[in-house]
Amino acid sequence: MAWKTRQRKRQLSSIAAVDYEYEVDHLVIGAGVVGLAIAERLAARGGGSTLLVDKNAAAGQETSSRNSEVIHAGLYYPPDSLKTKLCVRGNEMMYDLCERYNVNHQQITKWVVGQNESDIEYLENLSKKADRLLPRTKRMPGPPTYLLNQEEMRALEPFVKGRAALVSPRTGIVDVHGLMQLLEARTQDHGGDLVLQCEVKGIQKLASGGFKVPMDTPAGPVVVKAATVINSAGLHSDKVYNMLQWPSVSPKAITADTMAGDDASMKDASLANLDPTHFESPLPPLKLHYCKGHYYGYSGKALVSRLIYPVPDKNLTSLGTHLTLDLAGRMRFGPDVLYVDDPHDYSIDLSTVGSKSSMKSVSQVIQTYLPSIKSSSLYADYAGIRPKLAGPGEPFRDFIIHHHDGFVNLAGIESPGLTSSLAIAEHVETLLY
Ligand SMILES: Cc1cc2nc3c(=O)[nH]c(=O)nc-3n(C[C@H](O)[C@H](O)[C@H](O)COP(=O)(O)OP(=O)(O)OC[C@H]3O[C@@H](n4cnc5c(N)ncnc54)[C@H](O)[C@@H]3O)c2cc1C
């Protein structure tokens, strides 16, 4: 078959003899920003082949190109969560990489704006938490956050309304397409391959070691044997995970909690006495929820020079309809929160989301912190879909990043997944090696 990219380092074997056409050390499924970062990291190790596949015709066509492009500081999530740890580490790694390779970015800073006593109490606690969690580093020597009162706010941002603001100096914005292009180029420079229009259709753990992975390509089906498989399939990571078939094994050895969650005990599950001829899926399926977020553009000159966020929802379903600036200095608002059934539907329904009444209610939300915004200046722009582990109203869920016997499962990589991407890649490498 004709791969789109270079084919070096790949060992070709006869189908008849070994039941697969290609053999690799690392197979990364999904070329979003996270899969690209993982492939780049594993390819850079040298000494082993890395193949990154994506079902689409270009890398980064899904969640990675439909987000706020914010480099988060890691303020909001529970202290021991992967979201906090990987976001804090990823923030620093992201600025380093962007500076070293000239990826367009700006450490523009952000305010979280409080409107009442309970918001102010929340901001004070958030600031104390940031002091505990966010270490001062050579790059970030200043305090991780500090508070402004109403007068101080007015002097800096006269259009913003609020009783107090928490300033996050480590927050910034990045050109995510530039970042993904860099990671793609570096993966290939390190000898890795990116193959597009290549959809994984199944994953079988081989009792003899490694995984057999059938895929569909425009040239027909192909089978890859991979020593390690990394599921970084974003909105489809549940489907990819649910494809996993293990040689017959006692159901007690593998449980849903150990495989889907971050439980080290899975590493000890005995794989002795496998029947290599019989495959089964010993796990209850993983199910993601799709949570659409619409963005609203603003036709006018930007009224602020930093990112402005309201105080977020208690269960962190979203960070609230916030104001971000892109690298061209344009204001946009969003994303809102709408659970949907279809992970492919990025359309914006102009009869509902784009309607006059919807614009009015969005502008009312924004007016709580930016009173001069008029609904007539807003327009429905684009939408992204969050791959969520938590359904509507359910409590906070952390990223799932779990390794067992050569298979690394990533699921629920929603925000702050872009910020965390380089740290996730570092973490995956540590799990495997
Ligand atoms: C509205 C919104 C705003 C956000 N804002 C921010 C932000 O400001 N800052 C931040 O840090 N994070 C943000 N995020 C989160 C961030 O965008 C994601 O965490 C990140 O992009 C996830 O990247 P990914 O590579 O895991 O997934 P994706 O970008 O979804 O990539 C997964 C890839 O897997 C491929 N794939 C799926 N199934 C298969 C298969 N069977 N075979 C082959 N390929 C397959 C898909 O084609 C896709 O390209 C936001 C997310 C949303 C939705």
PDBQT file of the ligand as one rigid body, heavy atoms in Angstrom, charges set to zero:
ROOT
HETATM    1  C1  LIG A 501     -14.413  23.852  23.286  1.00  0.00    +0.000 C 
HETATM    2  C2  LIG A 501     -13.062  23.419  23.786  1.00  0.00    +0.000 A 
HETATM    3  C3  LIG A 501     -12.156  24.355  24.286  1.00  0.00    +0.000 A 
HETATM    4  C4  LIG A 501     -10.911  23.952  24.765  1.00  0.00    +0.000 A 
HETATM    5  N1  LIG A 501     -10.006  24.897  25.164  1.00  0.00    +0.000 NA
HETATM    6  C5  LIG A 501      -8.794  24.503  25.614  1.00  0.00    +0.000 A 
HETATM    7  C6  LIG A 501      -7.831  25.465  25.999  1.00  0.00    +0.000 A 
HETATM    8  O1  LIG A 501      -8.021  26.666  25.840  1.00  0.00    +0.000 OA
HETATM    9  N2  LIG A 501      -6.660  25.031  26.529  1.00  0.00    +0.000 N 
HETATM   10  C7  LIG A 501      -6.398  23.705  26.704  1.00  0.00    +0.000 A 
HETATM   11  O2  LIG A 501      -5.350  23.374  27.249  1.00  0.00    +0.000 OA
HETATM   12  N3  LIG A 501      -7.275  22.764  26.281  1.00  0.00    +0.000 NA
HETATM   13  C8  LIG A 501      -8.446  23.132  25.724  1.00  0.00    +0.000 A 
HETATM   14  N4  LIG A 501      -9.337  22.204  25.281  1.00  0.00    +0.000 N 
HETATM   15  C9  LIG A 501      -8.954  20.791  25.317  1.00  0.00    +0.000 C 
HETATM   16  C10 LIG A 501      -8.046  20.429  24.145  1.00  0.00    +0.000 C 
HETATM   17  O3  LIG A 501      -8.513  20.990  22.942  1.00  0.00    +0.000 OA
HETATM   18  C11 LIG A 501      -8.017  18.897  24.029  1.00  0.00    +0.000 C 
HETATM   19  O4  LIG A 501      -7.695  18.354  25.291  1.00  0.00    +0.000 OA
HETATM   20  C12 LIG A 501      -6.993  18.407  23.026  1.00  0.00    +0.000 C 
HETATM   21  O5  LIG A 501      -7.123  19.067  21.795  1.00  0.00    +0.000 OA
HETATM   22  C13 LIG A 501      -7.178  16.913  22.840  1.00  0.00    +0.000 C 
HETATM   23  O6  LIG A 501      -6.272  16.482  21.863  1.00  0.00    +0.000 OA
HETATM   24  P1  LIG A 501      -6.278  14.968  21.435  1.00  0.00    +0.000 P 
HETATM   25  O7  LIG A 501      -5.092  14.777  20.575  1.00  0.00    +0.000 OA
HETATM   26  O8  LIG A 501      -6.415  14.103  22.652  1.00  0.00    +0.000 OA
HETATM   27  O9  LIG A 501      -7.650  14.741  20.651  1.00  0.00    +0.000 OA
HETATM   28  P2  LIG A 501      -8.109  15.147  19.140  1.00  0.00    +0.000 P 
HETATM   29  O10 LIG A 501      -7.600  16.462  18.743  1.00  0.00    +0.000 OA
HETATM   30  O11 LIG A 501      -9.568  14.924  19.145  1.00  0.00    +0.000 OA
HETATM   31  O12 LIG A 501      -7.394  14.040  18.264  1.00  0.00    +0.000 OA
HETATM   32  C14 LIG A 501      -7.809  12.705  18.261  1.00  0.00    +0.000 C 
HETATM   33  C15 LIG A 501      -7.533  12.151  16.880  1.00  0.00    +0.000 C 
HETATM   34  O13 LIG A 501      -7.794  10.745  16.897  1.00  0.00    +0.000 OA
HETATM   35  C16 LIG A 501      -8.227  10.382  15.602  1.00  0.00    +0.000 C 
HETATM   36  N5  LIG A 501      -8.908   9.093  15.666  1.00  0.00    +0.000 N 
HETATM   37  C17 LIG A 501     -10.017   8.799  16.376  1.00  0.00    +0.000 A 
HETATM   38  N6  LIG A 501     -10.356   7.502  16.194  1.00  0.00    +0.000 NA
HETATM   39  C18 LIG A 501      -9.434   6.963  15.360  1.00  0.00    +0.000 A 
HETATM   40  C19 LIG A 501      -9.256   5.668  14.796  1.00  0.00    +0.000 A 
HETATM   41  N7  LIG A 501     -10.097   4.641  15.060  1.00  0.00    +0.000 N 
HETATM   42  N8  LIG A 501      -8.205   5.470  13.962  1.00  0.00    +0.000 NA
HETATM   43  C20 LIG A 501      -7.349   6.492  13.668  1.00  0.00    +0.000 A 
HETATM   44  N9  LIG A 501      -7.489   7.748  14.175  1.00  0.00    +0.000 NA
HETATM   45  C21 LIG A 501      -8.512   7.974  15.016  1.00  0.00    +0.000 A 
HETATM   46  C22 LIG A 501      -9.148  11.534  15.211  1.00  0.00    +0.000 C 
HETATM   47  O14 LIG A 501      -9.317  11.602  13.809  1.00  0.00    +0.000 OA
HETATM   48  C23 LIG A 501      -8.430  12.738  15.800  1.00  0.00    +0.000 C 
HETATM   49  O15 LIG A 501      -7.635  13.413  14.843  1.00  0.00    +0.000 OA
HETATM   50  C24 LIG A 501     -10.575  22.576  24.773  1.00  0.00    +0.000 A 
HETATM   51  C25 LIG A 501     -11.479  21.644  24.260  1.00  0.00    +0.000 A 
HETATM   52  C26 LIG A 501     -12.703  22.062  23.753  1.00  0.00    +0.000 A 
HETATM   53  C27 LIG A 501     -13.646  21.055  23.168  1.00  0.00    +0.000 C 
ENDROOT
TORSDOF 0
